[in-house]
Amino acid sequence: MSAEPSGPAKKPSIVLTAGSKVKVRSAGTRDDALVSTGVFRGLVSVGGDNSLAVELDGTVKDEKGKIRLIPLNALLALDVLEAAKVEEEKRTDPGAPGYFR
């Protein structure tokens, strides 16, 4: 008998990282969803409501480079087309004492 667990291999956790290419479907008109394709830039809080910030890629004319804020409560679906690598948070503050490092 083997001492190792025979269950399925542990999958890595899913993380939505800034710089990932995404396609977001959100509440639009009564019959159609609003589709936004571009690069995820992060979460933004406006008036206490959190929103996804997506830099649009220009799949719709005259929208390239614009930042669209999509409230989380309007989110219907989010497809991660290309995931960006998770980078370690790096802080360089030369004025901070050593015990804050």
C-alpha positions in Angstrom: 0.0 0.0 0.0 1.1 3.5 -0.8 1.3 6.2 1.9 0.6 9.0 -0.7 -2.9 10.2 -1.2 -4.5 8.8 -4.3 -7.0 11.7 -4.9 -6.8 14.1 -7.8 -3.8 16.5 -8.0 -4.4 19.8 -6.4 -5.1 22.5 -9.0 -3.7 26.0 -8.7 -6.0 28.7 -7.4 -7.6 31.0 -10.0 -6.4 34.6 -9.7 -7.5 37.5 -11.9 -4.4 39.5 -12.4 -3.9 43.0 -13.8 -2.7 42.7 -17.4 -4.8 39.7 -18.2 -6.8 39.9 -21.4 -10.5 39.5 -20.7 -14.0 39.4 -22.3 -16.7 40.7 -19.9 -20.4 40.4 -20.4 -22.4 42.8 -18.2 -25.9 44.1 -17.9 -26.8 46.2 -20.9 -30.2 46.8 -22.5 -33.2 44.7 -21.6 -32.5 42.1 -24.3 -28.8 42.3 -24.9 -25.7 42.1 -22.7 -22.9 44.7 -23.0 -19.7 42.9 -24.2 -16.3 44.5 -23.3 -13.0 43.0 -24.5 -9.6 44.3 -23.4 -7.0 44.2 -20.6 -8.0 44.0 -17.0 -6.4 46.9 -15.1 -7.8 46.2 -11.6 -10.6 47.0 -9.2 -11.8 50.5 -8.6 -14.1 51.8 -5.9 -16.5 54.6 -6.9 -18.9 55.8 -4.2 -18.6 52.6 -2.2 -19.3 50.4 -5.2 -16.6 48.2 -6.6 -16.0 48.0 -10.4 -13.7 46.2 -12.8 -11.5 48.5 -14.8 -11.0 47.2 -18.3 -8.9 49.0 -21.0 -10.8 48.4 -24.2 -8.9 46.9 -27.1 -10.8 48.5 -30.0 -13.0 45.6 -31.1 -15.7 48.3 -31.2 -14.9 51.3 -33.3 -13.6 54.4 -31.5 -13.2 52.6 -28.1 -9.5 51.6 -28.2 -7.7 52.7 -25.1 -10.7 53.8 -23.2 -11.2 52.5 -19.7 -14.6 51.0 -18.9 -15.7 50.6 -15.3 -18.1 47.7 -14.9 -19.9 47.5 -11.5 -19.6 44.1 -10.0 -23.3 43.8 -9.5 -23.8 44.3 -13.3 -21.3 41.5 -14.1 -22.9 38.5 -16.0 -19.7 36.6 -17.1 -16.0 37.1 -17.3 -13.8 35.1 -19.7 -10.1 35.1 -19.1 -8.6 34.9 -22.7 -4.9 35.3 -21.6 -3.9 35.2 -18.0 -1.0 37.5 -16.9 1.6 36.1 -14.6 1.2 36.9 -10.9 4.1 39.2 -9.8 5.3 39.5 -6.3 4.5 42.8 -4.7 7.7 44.9 -4.5 8.0 47.9 -2.2 11.0 50.1 -2.2 10.8 52.8 0.4 14.3 53.9 1.3 13.0 56.1 4.1 11.3 53.3 6.0 13.1 51.9 9.1 14.3 48.3 8.8 11.5 46.8 10.8 9.0 47.7 8.1 10.7 45.7 5.4 
